[in-house]
Amino acid sequence: MYVCSEKRMEDKITTFSKFGDAGHGGITRYSLSPEAIMARNEFIKRMKAIGADIEIDDVANIYATIPGTDPDAKRIVMASHCDSVKNGGNYDGILGVMSAMEVLESVVEQNIPHKHPLTAMIWTNEEGSLYPPAMMCSGIVCYDWLPEDIRSKFKFEDMMQSKSILDSTKTFGEALENSGFKGDKKFRLNPENYQYMFETHIEQGPILEDAGNDVGVVDCVLGMFNYRLKFTGQTTHAGTFPMPKRKDAFFAASQAICYLHEEIDKLGYSDLVYTTGEVVCHPCVHTCVPDYFDFSFDARHEKPEVLEKVLAIVKSCADKDWSGCSCTVEKAWNRDTVYWDKKLVGYVKQSAEECGISHQYIHSGAGHDAQFASYMLPTTMIFVQSKDGLSHCEPEFSSVKHCTEGATVMLNAVLKADND
Ligand SMILES: [Zn+2]
């Protein structure tokens, strides 16, 4: 078994954490921002230093490739993203990029024989935190392979028109033009030149840490649905209108949220997660009774039959009277569970076993670029333990040991895949 370098991993973590350093332990590194461009340049510099060939596609995804011994073999690609959310941490996304770099660096430094060319890749704009949506550029590149209802959200022209959330006069297309990283469409990830995709990522949850396991062998990305529950009442004056006659849409929604928690928890699925995370309140003024309130409802589970039971409860809200307010239930979108390639999952498991790294099977509750890539190529993921399960925040942390173990597992799994 081959082992990656903790020292080199630590150096990368320290270096990349400077690009977008917000001054309190984390980073803000929006896609194609000056900070993200520093991270991209560092990636290119380090990959060129080991003799990798650099290609950039038309949406600024970067591919650094070292050749294998078989000139006809397709590439094995390892990819993640270098952008972050606002005040995010030093590991989400970039750990996958640093792990991919670490695999290539280990192969070159240790002269590890391999047949296939190996590619380390950066996906552009995974978070979508400045230019929505999330997973924008994997959505664009994998467009032709995606299911119809997913792909409709990633039309190239629409993506180019995506407006900055900070300045609505600026678009993603302009940021791309100005970045200096707009390359050629011919370099896009494709099934003719690429055989397998791996992505290493922090877990972003507490499961591995609670179980005392360093690495997760990811088997799927959970299926989910996203609905909107909309409550309509009547606005009246906060000081003049008696309580019994009110139709307070906010109050109605709060009752519905309690109802949802009670009924869904009765189903008894400990591995089901659901969230009412986004709300709209109208008129949202302290002197007015709200006449309108809506909230998002996001539920995730591996099994579609479980999600169907949850959905039936969500839909039942529309048949009830909520303190004089009506409720409509609208579907935003859903996705089925995406299972990773069984053979590649097996390579990851074997690799962790043979390296003596503690591990377990785990599902991904979050979406990742690998999920879209999986419609095009056999794909899998490796998770690295997250301290306290925190992510998308500045205290996000994974130890150098765990990060390096993740890279080591990926390296040996890639070498197993290299024999195919
Ligand atoms: Zn990520």
Boltz pocket constraint, residues with backbone or C-beta under 6 A from the ligand:
constraints:
  - pocket:
      binder: B
      contacts: [[A, 81], [A, 92], [A, 93], [A, 126], [A, 201], [A, 367]]
      max_distance: 6.0
